Amino acid sequence: MKRRAFITAIAAIVLIGVGFGAYLLASKSSEHRSTVEGLRKTTLIAVDQVVSGPEKFTGLIGVNGSVSSVDESKSMFTLGCEDACVLMPVKFDGQLPEQGTNVVAYGKVEKNEQGKYIFVAQELKTK
């Protein structure tokens, strides 16, 4: 009888653990979904506008441009306007786009260690 109670208690603990794990996974997934949906609702801004005044842009924004170069070793690429008049460095930890691709990069303008502005993308959307 004691063995049956012990097995039942262990089974209950395992079920509670599985339920809690499922809850955590579901909450992370919905949190990511809402972040991605929030990113896509941001205002789209041209690269040249961001480069001309990066300090003006705070919070999440979407930057429209064409990939002019890619540096896989640094997980970075350069985003420019159609005539490549201005270039903006973009840090992205995901799959980097190919050179020449038109993209919208969603993320934030940040200062790096050297005090230079860089765009840190959280998501890319190919146009």
N, C-alpha and C positions, 0 to 999 in steps of 0.2 A: 504494500500500500504506500509506503514512504517513497519507494522508487517511482511509482506512477505520479505522485505529487511533485517529485523533483523534476521528472521529465516534462510535466505540464508547465512547471515554472520556467524551465529553460526555454521551452517552445514559446511561451508568452514573451519572454525577454527578447528572443530572436525576432519575433513578429513586430514588437515595438521598435526594435532597432531598424528593421527593414522599412517600416512605415515612416520613421523619422528620416531615414536616408532618402526615401522617395520624396518626402516633403522638401528637403533641402535641395534636391536636384530640380524639382519643379519650380521652386522659388528662384533659383539661379537662372533657369531658362526664361522665366517670365521677366526677370530683371534685365537680362540681355536683350530680349525682344523689345522691351519698352525703350531701352537705350538706343537700339538700332532704329526704331520707329521715330524716336526723338531726333536722331541725327538726320534722317531723311526729311524732316520738316523744317530744317534750318534754312536760312536764306542762302542762296547761291551767290558767290562773289567771284569776280574775275581775278586771275592771278595778279595782273598789274595793279589792281586796287590794293591788294594785300601787301604787295612788295613796296608800294609807295608810302604806306603808313601802317606797318604791322602793329604798332602800339595801340591803334584804334580798335583792334579786333580782340574782344575778350569772349570767353565762353566758346561753345560749339558753333562752328560755321562749316559751310560747304564751299570748297574752292574748285572752280572750273578751269581746266587747262589741258595742255598736251604734254606728254612725257617726253622730255628732250634727252635725258640720259638716265642710266640705271647703274647703281653700285651695290651689287648683291652682298659684298663683303661687309658693308656698313648698314645693310637693310635700309638703304635710302635711294631716292630717285629725285630728279630735278623736274619741276613742273614749270612750264612756260606758256606764254600766250601763242597764238597761231603764228605770228611772225618772229617768235623767239626774241622779242625785244627785251623782256625781263625774265629772270629765272628765279625760282623759289625752291630751296632744298626741303624735301619731305622725308620724314622718318616714318617707316611703316614696318611693323613686325610680321605682317602676313605675306601672302604671295605677291611679289612685286610685279607691276605691269610691264609690258614690253615697250620699248622705245617707239615713239610715234603714236601711241594710243591716246585717245582723248578720254579723260577721266574726270570724275568729281570725287575729290578727297574730302572726307568728313573728319573733322578733328579740331585741334586748337593751335593757335600761334603761341609758341613758348620761346624763352631765351635759353640758349645753351650755356655751357660753362665759360665760353669766351665772350659772352654778352651779345652774341649774334642771334637774330631771330630765325627760328626754324618752325616749320609746320609739322606737328605730330599727328599723323592720320590714325584714326581708329577703324575706319572702313573706307573702301574704295568701290566706286561704281563705274564700270566702263560705259561710255556713251556710244 
